[in-house]
Amino acid sequence: VNSEQRGFTLLELIISLGILSLLTLAAAAFLIDGLRFNRTLWGGLAAQSDARRIMDETARDIRGAEQSSTGGYPVESAKEYEMVVYANADADPLIERIRYVIVGRDMKRGITNPTGNPLQYVTSSESLVTLGRNIINASSSIPLFSYFDENYTGTEPSLPSPVTTTLVRLVRMHLLVEPDATTTPPLVFERMVRVRNL
């Protein structure tokens, strides 16, 4: 056979296509893993940002809790997965009723403005917004809020349930966020907040 007429044999062609297919599959798997890692990373960063915002907003309201516009005590309710305080959430002179609660896997903030003459808080008019998603405190049986009295020095247990709201001076927020149960462990955020006006 003349060397100028030589080409690939069928066997060489099949082997070449097999090697090319393996290289293509390896590159595709690498690309898919990279995209999955990227999605997990960005999901974790977004969850951290949301959690920081939730903690900052909640801490601001708890720290600024004060007597309501109707004379009510600054802390109305102190439960493991729900807390109600009175604080000025906007620039007007009236004090709003602010409720933080976990509903399913969502952290929500409800605001009720006082209305009428005399003023009263009509809770059915509460404006409820979602602050963050994928909050797993309730499903993990880990309290979102724990409460401490004025004698807390760092080692005492939290106040027992049901909490006497007039004893609350310090609130620990313990937030568990699970952006993606299949790829990452829950993210844990914690903050201690002192109620300044008590």
C-alpha positions as CSV (number, residue, x, y, z in Angstrom):
1,V,0.0,0.0,0.0
2,N,1.3,3.4,-0.9
3,S,2.0,5.6,2.2
4,E,0.2,8.5,0.5
5,Q,-3.0,6.4,0.5
6,R,-3.0,5.4,4.1
7,G,-5.8,6.7,6.5
8,F,-7.4,5.7,9.8
9,T,-8.6,2.2,10.1
10,L,-12.0,1.6,11.6
11,L,-10.5,0.4,14.8
12,E,-8.3,3.5,15.2
13,L,-11.4,5.7,14.5
14,I,-13.4,3.9,17.1
15,I,-10.6,4.2,19.7
16,S,-10.1,7.9,18.9
17,L,-13.9,8.6,19.3
18,G,-13.9,6.7,22.6
19,I,-11.0,8.7,24.0
20,L,-12.7,11.9,22.8
21,S,-16.0,10.9,24.4
22,L,-14.2,10.2,27.7
23,L,-12.5,13.5,27.6
24,T,-15.8,15.3,26.8
25,L,-17.6,13.5,29.7
26,A,-14.8,14.4,32.1
27,A,-14.9,18.1,31.1
28,A,-18.7,18.1,31.4
29,A,-18.6,16.6,34.9
30,F,-15.9,19.1,35.9
31,L,-18.1,22.0,34.5
32,I,-21.2,20.6,36.3
33,D,-19.3,20.3,39.6
34,G,-18.0,23.8,39.2
35,L,-21.5,25.2,38.5
36,R,-22.9,23.3,41.5
37,F,-20.2,24.6,43.8
38,N,-20.7,28.1,42.5
39,R,-24.5,27.9,43.2
40,T,-23.8,26.5,46.7
41,L,-21.3,29.3,47.4
42,W,-23.6,32.1,46.2
43,G,-26.6,30.5,48.1
44,G,-24.5,30.5,51.3
45,L,-23.4,34.1,50.8
46,A,-27.0,35.2,50.1
47,A,-28.2,33.3,53.2
48,Q,-25.5,35.0,55.3
49,S,-26.5,38.4,54.0
50,D,-30.2,37.7,54.7
51,A,-29.4,36.4,58.2
52,R,-27.3,39.5,59.0
53,R,-30.2,41.8,57.9
54,I,-32.7,39.8,59.9
55,M,-30.5,40.0,63.0
56,D,-29.8,43.7,62.6
57,E,-33.4,44.6,62.1
58,T,-34.7,42.4,65.0
59,A,-31.9,43.7,67.3
60,R,-32.8,47.3,66.5
61,D,-36.4,46.8,67.4
62,I,-35.7,44.8,70.6
63,R,-33.0,47.3,71.7
64,G,-35.4,50.2,71.1
65,A,-38.5,48.6,72.8
66,E,-40.4,51.2,74.8
67,Q,-43.8,51.7,76.4
68,S,-46.6,51.5,73.8
69,S,-48.7,54.4,72.7
70,T,-51.5,52.9,74.9
71,G,-49.3,52.5,77.9
72,G,-48.5,48.9,77.4
73,Y,-45.2,47.3,78.7
74,P,-42.4,47.4,76.1
75,V,-42.3,43.6,75.8
76,E,-45.8,42.2,75.1
77,S,-44.9,38.6,74.4
78,A,-41.8,36.5,74.9
79,K,-42.0,33.0,73.3
80,E,-39.4,30.7,71.8
81,Y,-40.5,31.3,68.2
82,E,-42.3,34.6,68.5
83,M,-41.6,37.9,70.2
84,V,-43.8,41.0,70.4
85,V,-42.3,44.4,71.3
86,Y,-43.4,48.0,71.1
87,A,-40.9,50.2,69.3
88,N,-40.9,53.1,66.9
89,A,-40.5,51.5,63.5
90,D,-40.9,54.7,61.5
91,A,-40.4,58.4,61.9
92,D,-43.9,59.2,63.3
93,P,-44.4,59.9,67.0
94,L,-46.6,56.8,67.6
95,I,-45.1,53.5,68.8
96,E,-45.8,50.4,66.6
97,R,-46.5,46.9,67.8
98,I,-43.8,44.7,66.2
99,R,-44.1,41.0,66.1
100,Y,-41.3,38.6,65.0
101,V,-42.5,35.1,64.2
102,I,-41.4,31.9,62.4
103,V,-44.1,30.6,60.1
104,G,-43.0,27.3,58.5
105,R,-39.5,28.0,57.3
106,D,-40.1,31.8,57.0
107,M,-39.1,34.5,59.4
108,K,-41.8,37.2,59.4
109,R,-42.1,40.7,60.8
110,G,-45.6,42.1,61.5
111,I,-46.3,45.7,62.3
112,T,-49.5,47.0,63.8
113,N,-50.0,50.8,64.0
114,P,-52.1,52.2,66.7
115,T,-55.4,53.7,65.4
116,G,-58.6,55.3,66.7
117,N,-59.5,57.6,69.6
118,P,-58.6,56.4,72.1
119,L,-55.6,54.7,70.5
120,Q,-55.7,50.9,70.2
121,Y,-53.7,48.2,68.4
122,V,-56.0,46.2,66.1
123,T,-53.9,43.1,65.4
124,S,-56.1,42.1,62.5
125,S,-54.7,45.1,60.7
126,E,-51.1,43.8,61.1
127,S,-48.9,44.3,58.1
128,L,-46.8,41.0,57.8
129,V,-43.7,40.8,55.6
130,T,-41.2,37.9,55.1
131,L,-37.7,38.9,56.3
132,G,-36.0,35.6,55.4
133,R,-36.6,32.1,54.2
134,N,-35.1,28.6,55.0
135,I,-35.2,29.3,58.7
136,I,-35.2,25.8,60.4
137,N,-35.3,26.7,64.1
138,A,-38.9,25.3,64.6
139,S,-38.3,22.1,62.7
140,S,-35.0,21.6,64.6
141,S,-36.6,22.4,68.0
142,I,-34.0,25.1,68.7
143,P,-35.6,28.3,70.1
144,L,-35.1,31.4,68.0
145,F,-35.4,33.6,71.1
146,S,-34.2,33.0,74.7
147,Y,-34.7,35.5,77.5
148,F,-32.7,36.5,80.5
149,D,-33.3,38.8,83.5
150,E,-31.1,41.6,84.9
151,N,-29.0,39.1,86.9
152,Y,-27.6,37.4,83.8
153,T,-23.8,37.3,83.9
154,G,-23.2,34.8,81.1
155,T,-23.7,31.4,82.7
156,E,-27.2,31.4,84.0
157,P,-30.0,29.5,82.2
158,S,-32.6,31.4,80.2
159,L,-35.9,32.3,81.9
160,P,-38.3,29.3,81.9
161,S,-41.5,29.2,79.7
162,P,-43.9,30.8,80.0
163,V,-41.7,33.9,80.3
164,T,-42.8,36.7,82.6
165,T,-42.2,39.6,80.2
166,T,-41.5,42.1,83.0
167,L,-38.4,40.2,83.9
168,V,-36.9,40.3,80.4
169,R,-33.8,42.5,80.1
170,L,-31.7,40.5,77.6
171,V,-32.7,38.5,74.5
172,R,-30.5,35.9,72.7
173,M,-31.4,35.4,69.1
174,H,-30.2,32.0,67.7
175,L,-30.9,31.8,64.0
176,L,-30.5,28.6,62.0
177,V,-30.6,29.0,58.2
178,E,-30.5,26.1,55.8
179,P,-30.1,27.5,52.2
180,D,-29.9,24.0,50.6
181,A,-30.3,20.8,52.7
182,T,-28.7,18.7,50.0
183,T,-25.3,20.5,49.8
184,T,-24.6,22.5,52.9
185,P,-25.0,22.2,56.7
186,P,-27.2,24.8,58.4
187,L,-25.7,28.2,59.0
188,V,-25.8,29.4,62.6
189,F,-26.1,33.1,63.7
190,E,-26.4,34.3,67.3
191,R,-26.6,37.7,68.9
192,M,-27.4,39.0,72.4
193,V,-29.5,42.2,72.6
194,R,-30.2,44.3,75.7
195,V,-33.5,46.1,75.9
196,R,-32.2,49.6,76.6
197,N,-35.3,51.2,78.0
198,L,-35.9,48.7,80.8
